[in-house]
Amino acid sequence: MALLESLRDAVRSGGDPIRARAQRAYMKSALPYRGHSSPELRDLVNYHASLAPPSRREAAKHL
């Protein structure tokens, strides 16, 4: 599975639906929110980037 696909799956499978609704209302947006905090998202990105080949790790830092 590619880095981006595995990261997307992790983001979609976690989070807090109640927090997601509050985030969406706060942002006044129709975009999907998953209810993750910034530190949680940062940890997910760092974890999945660490599993990627070294050439992909540098690119993941810019996600």
N, C-alpha and C positions, 0 to 999 in steps of 0.2 A: 504494500500500500504506500502511496506517495506521501510525502511529508504533509502537504496541504490537506489531502483527504483524511489522513489520520487525525490531524488537528481539528478539522471541521467536525468529524465524528465525535471527538472528545468534547468539543464545545456544545454540540447539540445534545449530547447525552447527559450532560450535567447541568448545573445551574439551579436557580430557584424560580419557579413560575410566578410566585407572588412578587418577588423582587423584579422580575422581568416586566410585569405589568406596570409596576411603579416607575421603572426606568423609561419605558415607552411613553408613559403619560408625562413624565418630567421633560422628556425630549420633544414631546408633541410630534411624534413620528409614527409613520406606518411601517417602518423598518422592523424586522424581527429582533427582539432582544432575548437573551437567554438567562439573564439573572445572575451573571457572574460579576464579581468585584474585579477591579483592575489588578490587584495582586494575584487573584486566582487565574486570570487570563495570562498574566506574565509568567506564572509558574507552568501553565499548560504549554505555552509557546517554548519556554526554555526546556521543558522535559522532552517534547517532541523533536525539538531541534537537536538535542543531545543524542537522539536515536538515529539521526540522519547521517549520511556520509559527510566527511569533513568539507567537501565542496559545497554542500547544501547548507551547512551550519552558518556560513557567512551570509548567505541570502536570507536565512530565517531571522537574522537579527533585525532585518528591516521590515518584518511583518507588522 
